[in-house]
């Protein structure tokens, strides 16, 4: 049973645009929600993470919005650049980094 | 560079064989996680060790086993390999049992 649903599967935006990737979870025991960025041939790299006691977190150009009642969270990338072209994964776990359940990934392409 | 080192980077082996994947965690990290990434299953948690002890188990097959040694490096052993075991295998590490996890570059296993 897939516990974290991610959409869209792929996304193309123009340079400077704001791609938004959405995730929804089912398990209300999840209390840690990270986003990972993965380039071809590389391992996932932690971008930003949020816990359910806040509704928004910003780190540089990356923002997580969190809606606990809807069991949804999303990643916004401000002023996107071609170098942001990668696959993005949302994930969730209970009690910190233990046993991450990943979404299916979103392939982002930022065009000039 | 996450600081997590995995060897080998690539491995090609025949069905029925046994292989060992190695992971050196970031300096100071006590937790090691193993994940499998395949096109059909996505990123799936396999197993976690903390300071030498198994702490959590995911969708790990009985043909697979892992251990964490006193120097904190970990090995994932895959036996009786099948074509469907072809995948990227990632190791991740974290300071504690419930903190952010950082991924290595992965080992690409091809079973022929």
HADDOCK unambig.tbl for C-alpha pairs under 7 A between the chains (distance, minus, plus):
assign (segid A and resid 42 and name CA) (segid B and resid 105 and name CA) 4.99 0.50 0.50
assign (segid A and resid 43 and name CA) (segid B and resid 103 and name CA) 5.72 0.50 0.50
assign (segid A and resid 43 and name CA) (segid B and resid 104 and name CA) 5.55 0.50 0.50
assign (segid A and resid 43 and name CA) (segid B and resid 105 and name CA) 4.37 0.50 0.50
assign (segid A and resid 43 and name CA) (segid B and resid 106 and name CA) 5.99 0.50 0.50
assign (segid A and resid 44 and name CA) (segid B and resid 103 and name CA) 5.96 0.50 0.50
assign (segid A and resid 45 and name CA) (segid B and resid 102 and name CA) 6.69 0.50 0.50
assign (segid A and resid 45 and name CA) (segid B and resid 103 and name CA) 6.48 0.50 0.50
assign (segid A and resid 46 and name CA) (segid B and resid 102 and name CA) 6.63 0.50 0.50
assign (segid A and resid 95 and name CA) (segid B and resid 98 and name CA) 5.56 0.50 0.50
assign (segid A and resid 96 and name CA) (segid B and resid 98 and name CA) 3.97 0.50 0.50
assign (segid A and resid 96 and name CA) (segid B and resid 99 and name CA) 4.91 0.50 0.50
assign (segid A and resid 96 and name CA) (segid B and resid 100 and name CA) 6.66 0.50 0.50
assign (segid A and resid 97 and name CA) (segid B and resid 98 and name CA) 4.73 0.50 0.50
assign (segid A and resid 97 and name CA) (segid B and resid 99 and name CA) 4.65 0.50 0.50
assign (segid A and resid 97 and name CA) (segid B and resid 100 and name CA) 4.89 0.50 0.50
assign (segid A and resid 97 and name CA) (segid B and resid 101 and name CA) 5.73 0.50 0.50
assign (segid A and resid 98 and name CA) (segid B and resid 97 and name CA) 6.24 0.50 0.50
assign (segid A and resid 98 and name CA) (segid B and resid 98 and name CA) 5.28 0.50 0.50
assign (segid A and resid 99 and name CA) (segid B and resid 45 and name CA) 6.11 0.50 0.50
assign (segid A and resid 100 and name CA) (segid B and resid 45 and name CA) 6.56 0.50 0.50
assign (segid A and resid 102 and name CA) (segid B and resid 43 and name CA) 6.13 0.50 0.50
assign (segid A and resid 104 and name CA) (segid B and resid 42 and name CA) 5.97 0.50 0.50
